[in-house]
Each structure stands twice: as structure tokens, then as C-alpha cells.
Amino acid sequence: MLAAVAGAALVVAAAPGRPAGSDAARLAAGGAEAAVTLLVGRALDDGHGNVTVRCPAEKALHAGLCDGWRQQRVLATAWGAGSVLGGPTGPAGPAPTVALPTDADGPLEIALADPGRLTDVTVHDRHGRYVGGAPDAANRRWTNTEPLRAGEEYTVRVGAEDAAGTPVGVTMAFRTAPPSDDGRLTVEFGPKEGTYGAGQIVTATLSRPVAAADRTVRARVEQSLQVTSEPAVEGAWHWVDDSTLHYRPRTYWPAHAVVHVRSGLDGVEVGEHAYGASSDGLDLRIGDRVEAVTDAAEHEMTVRRNGRVIRTIPVTTGKAGFRTRTGVKVVLGKELEVRMRGDSVGIGRGTSEFYDLPVRYATRVTWSGEYVHAAPWSVEAQGEENVSHGCTGMSTADAAWFFETVREGDIVEVVNSGGERMTPFGNGYGDWNLDWPVWQEGSALTPRGASSAQPAAVHTSSRLRPLA
């Protein structure tokens, strides 16, 4: 293991097109073995999160020029059976023990000490995630362009050619220093596991804030929060504030989709000597696509399941001065009975508009107290005029049916009410009221000023092939 906590040892790997075997046996059989010496450099951690080295590239691979820099010489052969070299004079037996783990924040550099060129360098962790990197113009040095993760094991495969053009190769491994437990970034996903409607928003709450000005770290965090679904859909995260992200598809979730939410933050650098930690994932199921659209001007709600109208309900919505919010909302919860009082929405006791009523079959759509509910006192107005203080009222029978039909995450939209627009955040899930280009602007992965016709490139090549 190269520059590892417990020691260093190389893994044998055959060069392309050549079987693996013993270098010693082949040399004994006669003939010189093609080989190239690689210089592999890593910055070291002192065990307390302190790194004492930031070497210039032209000096980094010269031993003794930078404190805290560990260089090892590794032999790549035509048979892929590499050796760790103790110095320029040749093999020195088993690899020396390295007391200090490598620092994830420092660069990984691989260079040639002999004439030749690098032809292929790949670096991946134990989960199969590749690390991007780039060669210099002469294809003699490779440096990672993506950060390594703390507390991770990496496999490095190097292909090269010697001065005669003979392919050589070697496989090696190293482990980065574990992150400190203090201040490690975690994430809590929401909602809780279960089945939800097609408008459900996925939330991510970070254990500590990431400022908007730190766009690089925000992008790194966002890339580590992975949402996949069956069937696959286009979607994106949106930063609501420094500690909260929301995820939604471009359009509503497909009916009966399965959604998987995972954190890849463990070991990811999220600041100066700050790293992410593991967090629990989340699995959701999407039920039928139920949409309830209320046309306040027509005093009617139309309920569809998977595109088919299943009920049309006479309703009453907010009267003048109390107009129901227009726009798309999402069912937040259901309460069989709730007591509604005017002072909860700013209506003073003793005024003509004050009310204090027990309400049944109340389906909540905002945190401030907007519901779809039974309103037996206004049955004569339902389908005819708007007389409520902002909620959508209907008969007890219709409200009971609606209560039993919808679930959290189902879509409740109001049109033609004359009321204020539902806010995107803070009063429920109004996320769907942002059109897709605006939603994407809330992602740290979207370049500032990018148009929807030119989406951001969010994937960095993880495999490097310096030469075709």
C-alpha cells in the first residue's frame, strides 16, 4: 500500500496484452526487462488535520525540497509486476512503513523519472468512483484535478511507455487520512420514508451552513447528494438557504415511481480541513398522480387521477380581502378535526370577521393555515360565490371524500382567485411555482448567467487517457 497508514505494498497487475508473472523468473530466463521508474508524491497529514506542505509543481517531486512531502519511487514493468524502490540505486525489498497517512486535501502527482511517456492513469476509490486528472504537455506528469476523499482507499493504475516504446504498467494503492469527527458535515433527507404524491419535494438539511459565496463547496455538496428514480427523470437541487436544499423533477414525478436519495458526502472536502460524514439515505414511492385544480372564478374543483377526472366539487374560496393564494401547492398533511380561529390569521377577536369553529376533514396545504375542508355553514354559497377567509370549503361529504382520496405530496392548485401568488418556500411546498430555468438558477452546478438552452456541464471526466 502506497503511503498508507500501516505500510506500503504494491498490487501486481499485468500491462495490457501481457500476462502477469514474476519479474525475477523472467529476468533469470534471460533478457533485459523493460521498465520505467515512476515518482509518486503525496502531501502528508500530521494526524491532527495539519498539512505542512504546498510545494510548487516543479519542486514537488524532488525529495527533500518540501517538508511534509512523501515521495516514493515505483517501478512499472512490461509484465506489470511493479516494485517499490528504496532509492535511485534499485530495489530495496519490502516497502517501508509510512507512519503518516496521506492528506486528502493535498495533490496526488505521478511523474516519470526515466525517459518515456505516460499513456494511461486511472484513480478510483473502493466504491468505483473515479478521480479526474490531467497530464502535462509532455505527458510525463499527471496531477489530480478533483479532490480526494478523506478516509478513503484508492487504487491507482498507471500505463506508460519506456524510451523504446514498450508498454509498461503497475497498479498501486493508498489510503487518505480519516477526517476529524469535529464539525463533519452531515445531511438529513426528508420527508420520512413512505408513499407520496407526484408533487412531493425531497429536502436536504445540512448539519452546518455553506455560504452562498462559497460556490465551489456548494457545488461539491450538491454533486454528493444523489437522487435517482425509476423511471429516470430530469431533476435538480435548489439552495433554499445556507443549510437547506430542495430537489424536484422538471415536471411532477411519474405515477408509481421509486425514488432513491443517497449522500456521497463521506470524506468529501467541504472547507479547510473540513469533510463530510456518512448520512442515512432515503427511499420514497410515488402513488397515483392526483391533482386537484380549483377555479375560484367558477367556484369548482376538478380532481384528476392519472389524468382522468374522478370528481367535480362545488367549492367556495376566499372573499374580497381574504383571497385564496393562487398557484400550485402540495398536500402537507391531514387532520380529521382542527379548531380554526380568526386570530391565528390576524383577525381580531370582537370584530365582525372573527371566527372560532371546529372543522372536520381538514387537508392542509400551507403552514400558515390554508386548508381544503368541510364547510357545512357555507353550502348555499358553494358553487356560487366566494365567502371564505382563504380556505377552500366544500360540503362535509365532499370533504370526507377528498380527505380519503389525497395523500401528502398530492397537487392542489388554485387559479383565478385574484389572491397573492403562493411563495416558493417557507409556507409549504410552493416549489412548483418556479419555472424550470429559474429553478435551475438555484443550483450551484449551473454557471451564473447560463441560459436554459445551454445547461451547465456538471460532470468532470473521471478517467484520464493522456494519449489516444
HELIX and SHEET records of a PDB file:
HELIX    1   1 ASP A   23  ALA A   28  1                                   6    
HELIX    2   2 ARG A  215  SER A  224  1                                  10    
HELIX    3   3 GLY A  342  VAL A  345  5                                   4    
HELIX    4   4 PRO A  376  SER A  378  5                                   3    
HELIX    5   5 THR A  396  THR A  405  1                                  10    
HELIX    6   6 ASP A  431  ASN A  433  5                                   3    
HELIX    7   7 TRP A  436  GLU A  441  1                                   6    
SHEET    1   A 7 GLY A  90  PRO A  91  0                                        
SHEET    2   A 7 SER A  83  GLY A  87 -1                                        
SHEET    3   A 7 TRP A  69  THR A  77 -1                                        
SHEET    4   A 7 ALA A  35  ALA A  43 -1                                        
SHEET    5   A 7 LEU A 108  LEU A 112 -1                                        
SHEET    6   A 7 ARG A 141  ASN A 144 -1                                        
SHEET    7   A 7 GLY A 133  PRO A 135 -1                                        
SHEET    1   B 3 GLY A 116  ASP A 125  0                                        
SHEET    2   B 3 GLU A 153  ASP A 162 -1                                        
SHEET    3   B 3 PRO A 167  ARG A 175 -1                                        
SHEET    1   C 4 VAL A 187  GLY A 190  0                                        
SHEET    2   C 4 VAL A 202  LEU A 206 -1                                        
SHEET    3   C 4 THR A 244  PRO A 249 -1                                        
SHEET    4   C 4 GLY A 235  ASP A 241 -1                                        
SHEET    1   D 4 GLY A 194  TYR A 196  0                                        
SHEET    2   D 4 LEU A 282  ILE A 286  1                                        
SHEET    3   D 4 VAL A 258  SER A 263 -1                                        
SHEET    4   D 4 LEU A 225  GLU A 230 -1                                        
SHEET    1   E 2 GLU A 269  GLY A 271  0                                        
SHEET    2   E 2 ALA A 274  TYR A 275 -1                                        
SHEET    1   F 5 ARG A 308  PRO A 314  0                                        
SHEET    2   F 5 GLU A 300  ARG A 305 -1                                        
SHEET    3   F 5 VAL A 290  ASP A 295 -1                                        
SHEET    4   F 5 ILE A 411  VAL A 415  1                                        
SHEET    5   F 5 GLY A 327  VAL A 330 -1                                        
SHEET    1   G 4 GLY A 333  ARG A 341  0                                        
SHEET    2   G 4 ASP A 356  ARG A 364 -1                                        
SHEET    3   G 4 TYR A 371  ALA A 374 -1                                        
SHEET    4   G 4 THR A 392  MET A 394  1                                        
END                                                                             
